[in-house]
Amino acid sequence: MEARPFDTGKTFEKLQVMKRNLKGLGELAVAYSSGVDSTFLLKAAHEVLRDKVLAITVHSSSFPEAEQKQAQEFCVREGIRQTVCNFDELAVPGFSQNPPNRCYLCKRALFEKVLKTAREYGILHVAEGSNLDDEGDYRPGMQAIAELGILSPLREAKFTKEEIRFMSKQYGLSTWDKPSFACLSSRFAYGEQITREKLRMVEEAEQLLWSLGFSQVRVRMHGTMARIETDEKEFPRLISQENRTIILEALKTAGFSYVTMDLAGYRMGSMNEMLTKRQE
């Protein structure tokens, strides 16, 4: 039997507690992105609230079309009500300048939009999918969520990412082993201007890498240079002659001048490392 770094019995207890809390809300709108966390949350909420649940998916330049398609397909398959609302993050004052609090500016405006959409459907409560592990990194967006009174059922129930993946597998959700994803705006060094064209370049680059079979991958943008992060176990595949040629040609066609590989490999929030160094 596979050993797990957590008590599965307590994990099932967390699920029951969360489901009781969700049922007590009566109705709920879930900010749904098709990621691991929000998919599990939406599934659990729908299980207890049925047609009293509304999935709200935001369409924006920082949200890849592939992710939006997956969100729509899941809702259709599960019979969950869904609405898609358009959001232009580049119109948010200060966002495109990409300051260290960019995520706060975006999340504040985005969830104001989600709240407004929920109200149009007569729904008072809105929830999002952050988990206990999200408290460990620099995440200014969490402040905006707290200020607006957005619920975080997974975090409140003290679900970790590993527990969410485990429970997702128990539910038969295909997202149980889906790579972690963050909005495309997180691919830029703080202070670098974010534009729709640059977001397109990053999206095209990452879509290519996924099509080549890479799982956990990020294409960080520095000027017109692409810095590719992937798991160390995938380094050999990344630098193989065949893949190297395909990746170099495709990314240059997308608009990048230089293409590099990060020898430190993939890690969450690597752009935040520079913020830490500035503070030292």
Order of alpha helices (4+ residues) and beta strands (2+ residues): alpha-beta-alpha-beta-alpha-beta-alpha-beta-alpha-alpha-alpha-alpha-beta-beta-alpha-alpha-beta-alpha
